[in-house]
Amino acid sequence: MAWRNMARRKARSLLTIFGVAIGIAAIVFLMSLMGGLEAQLTSIVERGEADLIILQKESTDLMLSRLRESEAQRLIQVSGVKEVSSVLLVVTKVEDYPFFIVNGLRVGEFTIDHFDVAEGRKLTKEDKGKILLGKKVASHLKKGLGDEIKLLGDEYEIVGIYETGIRLEDYGGVIPLNEAQETFDLNGFVSFIEVRVEDIRRLSEVKAAISRELSNVDVDVPKEVASKQEDLQLIRGATSMVSLVSILFGAIIITNTMIMSIYERTREIGILRALGWKKRTVLTMILKETVLIALTGGLIGIAIALIGIQYLEKIALTPLPAQISIGHLILGILAAVSLGLLGGLYPAVRATRMDPIKALGHEV
């Protein structure tokens, strides 16, 4: 019966389903983008199996954090610290690619070992004007071994091409830390410092010792650092806002559709009541219809989101990742069902309050 009632006014039902689908697609897409970005940021700060990350105090962006390089030397003296690795992250434009992420790393420290070279060779301490290029950006720029790229006017020869599986890294490059500092006029500064501890069981103790030694820094485990990033918080805020607006907008559309449907079916509902249908049965019938409409729209919306995620890289020239999970799909379906119940509640209650005698005499 619910399917038949949906099919009575095909155009109206399709428009309602389409409106719900767009809202659910936006919710699932943004949730996937948020999940993917968090996973990528976590992978970046965990690379090299770092146990702790040292950032500029109250910094909420890895790219904007600035620490003095000398802090790394003080860290190595802290009891329980095994080794440290300094990292300078900078975003710049390379030819027509605007989001090239430069990793300034010191050869010999553990972070640079994370970049497995698939073609060519690794950087050495004697290298000057050399760069390792991510496979994805190398493909986009059509660059290979021996080619050169310019970073703010400074030329770097490509001696190796790496692939880490982290999009934010594979759309960037690696150069020696001192050259990155010179090229980007950041002499003596790094973005953050990765720390390995001697005994993971003493992690809290080492963290407290670092905080005492360096009062102008924030110390945290990699996953917590990733979750606090400003970009991620902005996407979370946008996701919450879009979700709220989508559910309210979808509920209004469904409410309007069902009110019109009930008005046109007043006499039919009167007949059903006269035949012995209880108010609860009428209420259930209307809610089933609204949930069915919302669920159909939700499934279509999820399909749209999946297609959007698949073609994200081709549609937008950006390294931003999107990662779909079963949890996102379940949340999308739950949002659709909630939307259907919210939008159908008022029309359903209104239908149960009809006087069967007056309803039988109603004509549209």
Order of alpha helices (4+ residues) and beta strands (2+ residues): alpha-alpha-beta-beta-alpha-beta-beta-beta-beta-alpha-beta-beta-alpha-beta-alpha-beta-beta-alpha-beta-alpha-alpha-alpha-alpha-alpha-alpha-alpha
